[in-house]
Amino acid sequence: MEFVIGGAAACCAGIFTNPLEVVKTRLQLQGELQSRGVYTVHYKNAFHAFYVIAKADGILALQNGLVPALWYQLFMNGVRLGTFDYIQKSGFIHSGGEVSFPRSIIAGAAAGCIGALIGSPFYMVKTQIQAQSSSNIAVGFQHKHQGMSKAFRSVLKHHGPLALWRGASAAMARVTCGSSAQLATFSKTKDFIDNFHVSVSISFSVGGSCALELNYL
């Protein structure tokens, strides 16, 4: 259930963040392997990139790669959060009846590493599709994929199964670091809130005055 809930939540967020991923990809590829001053600068900054992409390819082009992006979020975050929940329920992150921050870091790192490994093929295809554009604003190598399924078939046909995990080591390192910090902080904060109880008592006097008393347990 944690897999489904975590993946679904990440997919909802991905719909809104995917245009930013498209712009980020274009800016990163602009001028790739070329000396400064010898290539055309299509995108001056992020805001300009939004305008140029929408003008040249249509506003829907800002959602290029959305399908593999959502599959990536479903598998990466679903597996990551589901794995962490399983480790948490196994009692590994608890020590002496409280959440251990070091153990939470280890659990979060492991969960993130597994999630990134499984989701990496979708991320690679997503990036290749996001880079595709009309020739007048194209940057980087243009793969000409016609959708996610055809992109997978093309990669498998021309480069083999292992090519789907290109860049996986870097992706795993990134998600491992982020997940360890995020999930460890979340679990420790949640444990603190769960153990932080407040009792409230209200008393009224004959004259109509009111007194509020808070007791921290």
Secondary structure as UniProt FT lines:
FT   HELIX           2..29
FT   TURN            30..33
FT   TURN            36..37
FT   HELIX           46..57
FT   HELIX           59..63
FT   TURN            64..65
FT   HELIX           66..89
FT   TURN            90..93
FT   STRAND          94..95
FT   TURN            96..97
FT   STRAND          98..99
FT   HELIX           101..131
FT   HELIX           135..137
FT   HELIX           148..159
FT   HELIX           161..165
FT   TURN            166..167
FT   HELIX           168..194
FT   STRAND          198..204
FT   TURN            206..207
FT   STRAND          210..216
//
